[in-house]
């Protein structure tokens, strides 16, 4: 993991809290294996919530190109990692995005960046799916946008319920994807 541009003062403040938590667990925060843990955990937390400091709209606007054709564009199985806002435990999986251009297309790698900005924060999968769809729909001229997210939630897998194989699927769409045939075409292509 690359810890770039982290606010050192913030890292140290968060690390103090991690040190207190480690102590409350009955551990010795000064033993060799744990002595650097608060700082490492603070950096990891900031890295995993960097979406708070990133503007997804900016990424999209930086790579919009004119395009005349208006056939469906699909980027499927973009990996994402997020933290559930109820337990601060990871949920992760893939996002597939489809849109129908209306004179514009966006650089495909930017869609990956946008997924990061929506996922790297305290989040719920349902809202992440909606945020992504609305953001793309707002920034890019389009005739329709659809987002499908599939994820495993460690708060389900590790805690009491322990449903080891459960996968949560969420979907949000607008415009032309309101039409079930268009939606069906997208779903068939991403499930191939
Ligand atoms: Zn949870």
Boltz pocket constraint, residues with backbone or C-beta under 6 A from the ligand:
constraints:
  - pocket:
      binder: B
      contacts: [[A, 84], [A, 85], [A, 86], [A, 87], [A, 88], [A, 89], [A, 153], [A, 155], [A, 156]]
      max_distance: 6.0
